């Protein structure tokens, strides 16, 4: 695949794919390009798998800054992307899956897969909550309505431990009857 090895790898990760494909016991090793930054253990990523470099989801099970020892003529493939919306598995869960796969001589990917309930893997019932907070460096706008100013004041008076806050709660605190002023402030990045 052209362009597969163009970016230098800044670190390396061992991953577990949800298939019976594995390099026992440590998983498959991939390079991490600089644009992805650092990857956490338990994070979901997309990697090229097999001769056709099929994009495949995998869990990061270990990370290292040292390049792996490869046979002559072999190169490390690179992680395509990280899934920013997926949950990050706790390290102790990844450790337990590693132990189980070693104890039962099974690939770590399917082992990790069985530890997660089906709805978690597929995202069924996933709830997204919107939270708002003060912007760090808000752009200066001359026109701010009294309701918008009341919202900003209510947010500023809240202790940092109570922020960010749900828009419905902020509406009550600022005595605002609709979400419109909050949405306009969000659109303006204030």
Backbone as JSON, one array per atom type, in Angstrom:
{
  "sequence": "XXXXXXXXXXXXXXXXXXXXXXXXXXXXXXXXXXXXXXXXXXXXXXXXXXXXXXXXXXXXXXXXXXXXXXXXXXXXXXXXXXXXXXXXXXXXXXXXXXXXXXXXXXXXXXXXXXXXXXXXXXXXXXXXXXXXXXXXXXXXXXXXXXXXXXXXXXXXXXXXXXXXXXXXXXXXXXXXXXXXXXXXXXXXXX",
  "N": [[0.86, -1.18, 0.0], [0.82, 2.12, -1.0], [2.45, 4.76, 0.7], [2.2, 3.74, 3.22], [4.36, 3.42, 4.95], [5.4, 5.95, 5.21], [5.4, 7.93, 7.28], [7.41, 8.6, 10.13], [7.73, 6.4, 12.94], [6.95, 7.17, 16.27], [6.61, 5.8, 18.56], [5.78, 2.48, 19.75], [3.22, -0.02, 19.71], [1.61, -2.88, 21.15], [-1.03, -4.76, 19.99], [-4.36, -6.15, 20.25], [-6.43, -7.9, 18.19], [-9.88, -8.58, 17.4], [-9.96, -11.22, 16.47], [-8.9, -14.55, 15.59], [-6.25, -14.13, 15.06], [-3.0, -13.75, 15.99], [0.02, -12.97, 17.75], [1.38, -14.9, 19.84], [2.6, -14.45, 23.17], [2.18, -11.76, 23.24], [0.69, -10.21, 21.41], [0.07, -8.3, 18.37], [2.48, -6.13, 16.83], [2.67, -2.67, 16.19], [3.68, 0.41, 14.64], [3.48, 3.77, 15.9], [2.45, 6.64, 14.43], [3.6, 10.06, 14.53], [1.51, 11.95, 14.36], [-0.63, 10.84, 15.74], [0.0, 11.02, 18.38], [0.49, 9.97, 21.78], [-0.56, 6.69, 22.68], [-2.9, 5.09, 24.81], [-2.9, 2.3, 27.06], [-5.44, -0.04, 26.58], [-6.91, 1.47, 24.84], [-8.92, 1.87, 21.91], [-8.02, 1.22, 18.59], [-7.44, 1.57, 15.02], [-5.99, -0.67, 12.81], [-3.82, -1.83, 10.1], [-4.41, -5.0, 8.76], [-3.12, -8.12, 7.81], [-2.21, -9.26, 4.45], [-3.62, -7.67, 2.68], [-3.88, -5.36, 4.07], [-6.2, -4.77, 5.58], [-8.36, -2.55, 7.17], [-8.71, -2.82, 10.59], [-10.23, -3.08, 13.77], [-8.63, -2.79, 16.94], [-7.42, -3.46, 20.28], [-5.23, -1.61, 22.34], [-2.66, -3.14, 24.05], [-0.17, -2.96, 25.15], [2.61, -0.68, 25.35], [5.52, 0.89, 23.93], [8.67, 2.59, 23.54], [10.73, 1.63, 22.16], [11.89, 0.15, 19.15], [10.67, -2.88, 17.7], [12.4, -6.07, 17.36], [12.85, -7.22, 14.21], [12.63, -9.69, 11.56], [15.0, -9.72, 8.84], [14.27, -7.54, 6.16], [11.65, -7.11, 6.83], [9.09, -4.82, 7.83], [7.6, -2.64, 10.26], [4.17, -2.21, 10.41], [1.95, 0.64, 10.5], [-0.24, 2.16, 12.92], [-3.45, 3.1, 11.88], [-5.47, 4.92, 12.86], [-6.81, 6.38, 15.92], [-9.61, 5.58, 17.91], [-11.51, 8.02, 18.99], [-13.94, 8.19, 20.26], [-14.52, 5.82, 21.51], [-14.73, 3.73, 24.46], [-12.13, 3.55, 26.93], [-10.43, 0.78, 27.94], [-9.94, -0.33, 31.29], [-6.64, -0.63, 32.72], [-6.22, -2.81, 34.44], [-8.13, -4.63, 33.59], [-7.22, -5.23, 31.03], [-4.84, -6.42, 31.78], [-5.84, -8.69, 33.14], [-7.09, -10.0, 30.98], [-4.83, -10.56, 29.46], [-3.49, -12.35, 31.17], [-5.43, -14.42, 31.24], [-5.46, -15.22, 28.53], [-2.89, -16.24, 28.27], [-2.91, -18.28, 30.2], [-4.92, -19.99, 29.27], [-4.03, -20.49, 26.73], [-4.98, -19.0, 24.47], [-5.82, -16.67, 21.83], [-5.36, -13.2, 22.55], [-7.1, -11.19, 21.65], [-9.82, -12.27, 21.08], [-10.22, -13.06, 23.73], [-10.28, -10.63, 25.18], [-12.52, -9.61, 23.94], [-14.6, -11.26, 24.87], [-14.83, -10.36, 27.43], [-16.16, -8.01, 27.43], [-19.45, -6.79, 27.53], [-21.89, -7.4, 24.96], [-23.6, -5.12, 24.18], [-21.93, -3.0, 24.97], [-19.72, -3.27, 23.28], [-20.94, -2.83, 20.79], [-22.07, -0.36, 21.1], [-24.72, -0.01, 21.74], [-27.4, 1.57, 23.34], [-25.86, 3.64, 24.18], [-25.32, 6.68, 25.76], [-25.11, 10.11, 25.24], [-23.98, 12.93, 26.84], [-24.31, 16.42, 27.05], [-22.15, 18.86, 28.2], [-21.37, 22.02, 29.61], [-18.98, 24.7, 29.9], [-16.95, 27.48, 30.95], [-15.17, 29.16, 28.38], [-11.64, 29.03, 27.78], [-10.1, 31.1, 26.54], [-12.06, 33.24, 25.53], [-13.45, 34.63, 22.51], [-13.7, 38.15, 21.87], [-16.79, 39.73, 21.95], [-19.0, 42.28, 21.08], [-21.77, 42.41, 21.31], [-23.68, 41.03, 23.64], [-26.36, 39.47, 25.01], [-28.56, 40.21, 27.8], [-29.45, 37.86, 28.99], [-27.54, 36.04, 28.09], [-25.29, 37.12, 29.34], [-26.03, 36.72, 31.98], [-25.93, 33.94, 32.07], [-23.18, 33.5, 31.64], [-22.2, 34.77, 33.94], [-23.36, 33.16, 35.95], [-22.04, 30.74, 35.45], [-19.41, 31.55, 35.99], [-19.53, 31.99, 38.72], [-19.78, 29.48, 39.76], [-18.03, 26.94, 41.56], [-14.94, 25.42, 40.46], [-15.01, 22.68, 40.81], [-17.62, 21.97, 40.34], [-18.03, 22.29, 37.7], [-17.55, 21.09, 34.35], [-21.05, 21.74, 33.52], [-24.42, 20.54, 33.12], [-26.55, 21.77, 30.51], [-29.32, 22.11, 31.21], [-29.3, 22.34, 34.01], [-27.77, 24.64, 34.24], [-29.47, 26.45, 33.04], [-31.45, 26.68, 35.02], [-29.92, 27.73, 37.14], [-29.19, 30.22, 36.08], [-31.62, 31.33, 35.72], [-32.98, 31.18, 33.23], [-35.26, 30.66, 30.62], [-35.07, 29.17, 28.27], [-32.99, 27.11, 26.13], [-31.72, 28.44, 24.15], [-30.04, 30.88, 24.48], [-27.77, 29.7, 25.65], [-26.96, 27.91, 23.67], [-26.28, 29.73, 21.65], [-24.06, 31.0, 22.81], [-22.34, 28.82, 22.91], [-22.03, 28.33, 20.17], [-20.64, 30.63, 19.49], [-18.33, 30.14, 20.77], [-17.9, 30.94, 23.42]],
  "CA": [[0.0, 0.0, 0.0], [1.68, 3.28, -1.03], [2.28, 5.71, 1.79], [2.0, 3.06, 4.49], [5.51, 3.58, 5.83], [5.95, 7.28, 4.99], [5.58, 8.67, 8.52], [8.24, 7.89, 11.11], [7.04, 5.97, 14.16], [7.51, 7.77, 17.48], [6.52, 4.76, 19.6], [5.24, 1.22, 19.25], [2.19, -0.62, 20.56], [1.15, -4.23, 20.88], [-2.49, -4.69, 19.94], [-5.12, -7.4, 20.18], [-7.58, -7.79, 17.3], [-10.96, -9.49, 17.8], [-9.92, -12.38, 15.59], [-7.96, -15.56, 16.03], [-4.93, -13.79, 14.54], [-2.27, -13.26, 17.16], [1.4, -13.4, 17.96], [1.28, -15.27, 21.25], [1.48, -13.98, 23.97], [2.16, -10.3, 23.37], [-0.13, -9.51, 20.43], [0.71, -7.8, 17.16], [3.17, -4.86, 17.08], [2.5, -1.63, 15.18], [4.27, 1.71, 14.92], [2.53, 4.86, 16.13], [2.94, 7.86, 13.8], [3.61, 11.25, 15.39], [0.22, 12.65, 14.31], [-1.57, 10.24, 16.7], [0.43, 11.27, 19.75], [0.69, 8.74, 22.54], [-1.74, 5.84, 22.83], [-3.03, 4.51, 26.15], [-3.27, 0.89, 27.15], [-6.89, -0.16, 26.66], [-7.54, 2.33, 23.84], [-9.31, 1.22, 20.66], [-7.36, 1.81, 17.43], [-7.62, 0.86, 13.75], [-4.69, -1.08, 12.28], [-3.88, -2.63, 8.89], [-4.22, -6.41, 9.1], [-2.95, -9.06, 6.71], [-1.56, -8.81, 3.21], [-4.41, -6.62, 2.06], [-3.93, -4.22, 5.0], [-7.6, -4.51, 5.91], [-8.53, -1.77, 8.41], [-9.28, -3.69, 11.62], [-10.17, -2.49, 15.11], [-7.81, -3.54, 17.89], [-7.19, -2.83, 21.58], [-3.82, -1.46, 22.72], [-2.42, -3.92, 25.27], [1.14, -2.57, 25.69], [3.24, 0.41, 24.59], [6.97, 0.95, 24.1], [9.33, 3.55, 22.65], [11.76, 0.9, 21.44], [11.45, -0.58, 17.97], [10.77, -4.33, 17.87], [13.38, -6.79, 16.54], [12.13, -7.87, 13.11], [13.48, -10.38, 10.6], [15.51, -8.89, 7.75], [13.32, -7.29, 5.08], [10.3, -6.85, 7.37], [8.87, -3.49, 8.41], [6.44, -2.54, 11.15], [3.05, -1.42, 9.89], [1.57, 1.71, 11.43], [-1.63, 2.33, 13.33], [-4.14, 4.06, 11.02], [-6.11, 5.98, 13.64], [-7.35, 5.98, 17.21], [-11.04, 5.85, 18.03], [-11.63, 9.0, 20.07], [-15.24, 8.07, 20.91], [-14.67, 4.53, 22.2], [-14.29, 3.67, 25.85], [-10.78, 3.04, 27.16], [-10.5, -0.31, 28.91], [-9.01, -0.17, 32.42], [-5.42, -1.44, 32.58], [-6.32, -4.09, 35.15], [-8.93, -5.53, 32.75], [-6.3, -5.68, 29.98], [-3.93, -7.36, 32.45], [-6.57, -9.93, 33.37], [-7.25, -10.65, 29.68], [-3.52, -11.09, 29.1], [-3.27, -13.55, 31.99], [-6.35, -15.46, 30.78], [-5.04, -15.75, 27.22], [-1.69, -17.06, 28.5], [-3.27, -19.46, 30.98], [-5.73, -20.89, 28.45], [-3.42, -20.58, 25.41], [-5.91, -18.5, 23.45], [-5.47, -15.32, 21.39], [-5.83, -12.19, 23.5], [-8.21, -10.42, 21.09], [-11.11, -12.87, 21.46], [-10.34, -13.07, 25.19], [-10.76, -9.29, 25.54], [-13.87, -9.47, 23.39], [-15.58, -11.93, 25.73], [-14.92, -9.66, 28.71], [-17.03, -6.85, 27.26], [-20.82, -7.12, 27.12], [-22.21, -7.07, 23.57], [-24.04, -3.74, 23.98], [-20.81, -2.08, 25.12], [-18.92, -3.35, 22.06], [-21.66, -2.27, 19.63], [-22.51, 1.0, 21.39], [-26.16, 0.02, 21.97], [-27.78, 2.22, 24.59], [-24.88, 4.66, 24.52], [-25.93, 7.98, 26.02], [-24.18, 11.22, 25.16], [-24.43, 14.08, 27.62], [-23.64, 17.67, 26.73], [-21.76, 19.64, 29.36], [-20.83, 23.32, 29.21], [-18.07, 25.36, 30.83], [-16.41, 28.72, 30.41], [-14.06, 29.01, 27.45], [-10.4, 29.55, 28.38], [-9.81, 32.38, 25.91], [-13.22, 33.51, 24.66], [-13.31, 35.78, 21.62], [-14.44, 39.34, 22.35], [-17.98, 40.11, 21.19], [-19.62, 43.48, 21.65], [-23.18, 42.18, 21.6], [-24.06, 39.89, 24.48], [-27.66, 39.8, 25.61], [-28.57, 40.13, 29.27], [-29.58, 36.45, 29.35], [-26.24, 35.42, 27.87], [-24.41, 37.6, 30.4], [-26.45, 36.01, 33.19], [-25.41, 32.57, 31.96], [-21.73, 33.58, 31.87], [-22.01, 35.1, 35.36], [-23.7, 31.97, 36.75], [-20.94, 29.8, 35.28], [-18.22, 32.08, 36.66], [-19.71, 31.87, 40.17], [-19.69, 28.07, 40.16], [-16.67, 26.45, 41.81], [-14.43, 24.56, 39.38], [-15.38, 21.29, 41.07], [-18.99, 21.75, 39.87], [-18.04, 22.52, 36.27], [-18.65, 21.57, 33.52], [-22.4, 21.53, 34.02], [-25.42, 20.26, 32.08], [-27.29, 22.98, 30.14], [-30.59, 22.24, 31.95], [-28.98, 22.86, 35.35], [-27.31, 26.01, 34.06], [-30.68, 27.27, 32.78], [-32.08, 26.95, 36.32], [-29.05, 28.63, 37.9], [-29.2, 31.56, 35.48], [-33.03, 31.73, 35.57], [-33.24, 31.36, 31.8], [-36.34, 29.75, 30.27], [-34.81, 28.33, 27.09], [-31.59, 26.74, 25.91], [-31.23, 29.25, 23.05], [-28.86, 31.7, 24.8], [-26.62, 28.83, 25.9], [-26.51, 27.41, 22.37], [-25.61, 30.82, 20.92], [-22.74, 31.16, 23.42], [-21.53, 27.68, 22.47], [-21.71, 28.57, 18.76], [-19.64, 31.71, 19.45], [-17.16, 29.64, 21.52], [-17.69, 31.75, 24.6]],
  "C": [[0.89, 1.23, 0.0], [1.38, 4.21, 0.13], [2.15, 5.06, 3.15], [3.14, 3.33, 5.46], [6.12, 4.97, 5.72], [6.25, 8.03, 6.28], [6.49, 7.9, 9.46], [7.42, 7.53, 12.34], [7.74, 6.6, 15.36], [7.47, 6.8, 18.65], [5.9, 3.52, 18.96], [4.22, 0.68, 20.23], [1.97, -2.07, 20.16], [-0.37, -4.16, 20.97], [-3.09, -6.08, 19.87], [-6.33, -7.16, 19.29], [-8.61, -8.83, 17.72], [-11.07, -10.67, 16.84], [-8.92, -13.37, 16.14], [-6.56, -15.34, 15.49], [-4.15, -13.18, 15.69], [-0.82, -13.7, 17.08], [1.5, -13.65, 19.46], [2.58, -14.96, 21.97], [1.29, -12.48, 23.93], [1.29, -9.56, 22.37], [0.69, -9.05, 19.24], [1.31, -6.42, 17.42], [2.99, -3.93, 15.89], [3.22, -0.37, 15.62], [3.18, 2.76, 15.1], [3.1, 6.12, 15.48], [2.78, 9.06, 14.74], [2.25, 11.94, 15.45], [-0.8, 12.09, 15.3], [-1.2, 10.52, 18.15], [0.65, 9.95, 20.47], [-0.64, 7.99, 22.66], [-1.72, 5.22, 24.21], [-3.34, 3.03, 26.05], [-4.78, 0.83, 27.35], [-7.63, 0.67, 25.63], [-7.83, 1.54, 22.57], [-8.67, 1.96, 19.49], [-7.75, 1.01, 16.18], [-6.24, 0.59, 13.16], [-4.87, -1.81, 10.96], [-3.57, -4.09, 9.24], [-4.1, -7.25, 7.84], [-2.29, -8.46, 5.5], [-2.3, -7.68, 2.53], [-4.52, -5.37, 2.91], [-5.36, -3.8, 5.31], [-7.7, -3.71, 7.2], [-9.31, -2.6, 9.43], [-9.16, -3.01, 12.98], [-9.39, -3.41, 16.04], [-7.66, -2.74, 19.18], [-5.69, -2.75, 21.84], [-3.62, -2.21, 24.04], [-1.05, -3.62, 25.89], [1.71, -1.48, 24.79], [4.72, 0.44, 24.9], [7.53, 2.02, 23.17], [10.4, 2.86, 21.82], [11.18, 0.11, 20.28], [11.61, -2.08, 18.19], [11.86, -4.92, 16.96], [12.6, -7.56, 15.47], [13.11, -8.63, 12.22], [13.88, -9.44, 9.46], [14.46, -8.76, 6.64], [11.9, -7.02, 5.55], [10.24, -5.44, 7.95], [7.63, -3.53, 9.29], [5.38, -1.7, 10.46], [2.67, -0.39, 10.94], [0.08, 1.72, 11.71], [-2.25, 3.38, 12.4], [-4.69, 5.23, 11.82], [-6.53, 5.45, 15.0], [-8.81, 6.39, 17.26], [-11.25, 6.75, 19.24], [-12.94, 8.84, 20.85], [-15.4, 6.79, 21.72], [-14.21, 4.62, 23.65], [-12.85, 3.17, 25.89], [-10.89, 1.98, 28.25], [-9.53, -0.04, 30.06], [-7.81, -1.11, 32.27], [-5.52, -2.78, 33.29], [-7.16, -5.1, 34.37], [-8.06, -6.09, 31.62], [-5.31, -6.69, 30.57], [-4.59, -8.71, 32.71], [-6.76, -10.71, 32.06], [-5.93, -11.26, 29.22], [-3.23, -12.38, 29.87], [-4.15, -14.7, 31.5], [-5.89, -16.07, 29.46], [-3.78, -16.61, 27.36], [-2.05, -18.36, 29.21], [-4.01, -20.48, 30.12], [-5.2, -21.06, 27.02], [-4.38, -20.17, 24.3], [-5.47, -17.1, 23.04], [-6.09, -14.27, 22.32], [-7.01, -11.39, 22.96], [-9.58, -10.99, 21.42], [-11.31, -12.92, 22.97], [-10.86, -11.72, 25.68], [-12.21, -9.1, 25.11], [-14.92, -10.1, 24.29], [-15.76, -11.23, 27.06], [-15.83, -8.44, 28.64], [-18.43, -7.29, 26.87], [-21.08, -6.66, 25.69], [-22.67, -5.64, 23.36], [-22.92, -2.71, 24.13], [-19.98, -2.07, 23.85], [-19.62, -2.67, 20.89], [-22.15, -0.85, 19.86], [-24.01, 1.12, 21.6], [-26.45, 0.66, 23.32], [-26.81, 3.29, 25.04], [-25.57, 6.01, 24.67], [-24.85, 9.05, 25.97], [-24.76, 12.39, 25.92], [-23.63, 15.3, 27.19], [-23.37, 18.4, 28.04], [-21.15, 20.94, 28.87], [-19.95, 23.88, 30.32], [-17.62, 26.66, 30.18], [-15.26, 28.41, 29.47], [-12.81, 29.61, 28.1], [-10.05, 30.92, 27.83], [-10.95, 32.74, 24.97], [-12.95, 34.7, 23.75], [-14.16, 36.94, 22.13], [-15.59, 39.65, 21.4], [-18.6, 41.32, 21.88], [-21.05, 43.21, 22.08], [-23.38, 40.88, 22.37], [-25.36, 40.3, 25.15], [-27.57, 39.66, 27.13], [-28.7, 38.68, 29.74], [-28.24, 35.73, 29.18], [-25.25, 35.84, 28.96], [-24.74, 36.92, 31.73], [-25.94, 34.58, 33.22], [-23.91, 32.56, 32.25], [-21.42, 33.87, 33.33], [-22.28, 33.89, 36.25], [-22.59, 30.92, 36.65], [-19.7, 30.25, 36.04], [-18.32, 31.93, 38.18], [-19.61, 30.43, 40.67], [-18.25, 27.7, 40.49], [-16.23, 25.49, 40.7], [-14.82, 23.1, 39.57], [-16.78, 20.96, 40.57], [-19.14, 22.01, 38.37], [-17.23, 21.43, 35.59], [-20.0, 21.12, 34.06], [-23.34, 21.26, 32.85], [-26.19, 21.54, 31.78], [-28.58, 23.18, 30.93], [-30.35, 22.8, 33.35], [-28.53, 24.32, 35.27], [-28.48, 26.94, 33.79], [-31.36, 27.62, 34.1], [-31.25, 27.93, 37.13], [-29.12, 30.07, 37.4], [-30.61, 32.11, 35.31], [-33.37, 32.07, 34.12], [-34.25, 30.29, 31.41], [-36.07, 28.85, 29.09], [-33.3, 28.09, 26.96], [-30.94, 27.6, 24.83], [-30.01, 30.1, 23.38], [-27.6, 30.87, 25.06], [-26.06, 28.32, 24.57], [-25.8, 28.48, 21.56], [-24.21, 31.07, 21.49], [-21.81, 30.03, 22.99], [-21.1, 27.89, 21.01], [-20.63, 29.64, 18.6], [-18.34, 31.31, 20.15], [-16.84, 30.52, 22.71], [-17.92, 30.89, 25.81]]
}
